[in-house]
Amino acid sequence: MIEIIAGENGKGKTKHLLDRVAKAVKEAPGNIVFLDKSQKHMYELHNRVRLINVADFPISNCDEFIGFICGIASQDNDLEEMYLDSFLTIAGIDAQGLTPAIEKLDIISEKFGIKFVLSIASDPKVLPECAKARLVVSL
């Protein structure tokens, strides 16, 4: 399952994402991973959540990013949820690359039972249809 939180910069997407993580920590029996472009939110996350700073790794395009996600999934059989803040930035894509990225995440989600929650800095009205169908918060 993929859920999307979308809105322009500064609208509060990260706060919604962090609130969802806090709720998931109380409910999810498996592991939770939070991917971000910095360590900025380290102290806002519960110690059960694994924070990964994607900027620490040499990822420059969507295929490398999807490989990175697969690597995380392959080494953690108890991985239940992944939260991806600043998705377009950490995945190295623009709005046109969103559809193929979501399609690949869908495959990973179904095969390994991982829920993905993405934060996307974009006007929700201009998102591709595959993303609009997964919108849970529009800011």
N, C-alpha and C positions, 0 to 999 in steps of 0.2 A: 504494500500500500504506500502511496506517495501522497503527502499533503503539502500544500503550498501556502505560505504567508507572503503576500505581495503588497508592495507600496513604494512610493518614492522614498528617497533618502531622508532620514530624520523623522519618519512617521511613527516609529515605535515597533518595527518588526522584530528586532532583537529582544525587546522586552517580552513580546508575546512568545517568542521561541524559548526564552529562559523560563517563563512561567510554565510552559508545556513540559520542559525538562524536569522542573521541580515536581510537577504532578506525576510524571512518569516514574520518577524515583520511588514514589510511594506505592505505585501500582504494579510496575513491571518487575517480574521475578528475574528476568535475564539482564544482560549487560546493556549499557547505554553509552554511546559515543557521541561527542560533540565536536564537529569540525569547524574551525574558524580560521581567519586570516591573521590572527595574533593571539597572544596569551591574555588579552585584556579582561576576559570574563572568568579567569581562573578562580577567583575568590567568590564568585556569584554561583558557582556550580557545586553541587553536593559532591563529597569525595567518592561516591560510587560512580560518578560520571567520568569517563576518560576523555579529557580534552586533548585534541590534536591540533597543533598549529600547522596548517598546510603550507604556510610560507617557509617552513623549515625544510621542505622537500623540493627537489627540482621538477616541479610539475608545470608544464607550459601549455598544455592543450587538453581537450576533453577526453581523448583516448587515454592519455597518461593518468588523468584524474580517475577515470573509471577503473583502470588497472589498480590504482591506489586503493579505491573502495573495495575491489575484489580481494586485494591483499589483506585488508583489515578483516573482511568477512571470512576469509579462509583460515585465519589464525584464531578465530573466536567463535566456537560453536554455540556459545550462549548469547551471542549478540542478538538483541531484540529490536533496538531502535537506534537510528542515527539521525542526529540533528545537524543540518548543514547551514551555517550562517553565512551570509554574503555569497550565496551559491554561484552567481555568475562570475564573481572574482576568483573564488577558490577553484572553480572548475575550468577557468581560463576560456570562457565562452562569452558570446554576446547573445542578444535575444534570438538571433537566427539559429544559434546552435542549441537552443533550449529543447526543441522537439527531439532530436536524436539522443540527447543526454537523458531526457525523461524516459524515452523508450528503453534505453539500456538499464537505467535504474529500475524500471518496471520488471525487467527480466530477472535482475538480481533479487529484487524484493520477493517475487513469486518463488524463485528457486530456493532461497535461503530463509524465507519467512521474516525478513527484516522490514520494519516500517521506517520510511524516510520522511523527514519533515524539512522542507527547504524554505529558506528565507530568500526572496528575490527582490532586488531593488529595481523595480520597474512599475510603471503605471499598469495596474491590472487590466485595463481596457485594451492594451496593446499586446498582451500575452497571446501566444498561439493557443488554438482551441484545446490541445491536449493539456496545457497548463491551466486554462480556465476551468476545465472540468474537475481539477484537483484543488481548486482554491478553497481554503477553509477560513482564511482571514484576508480581507481586502481593505487596505488602508489608503 
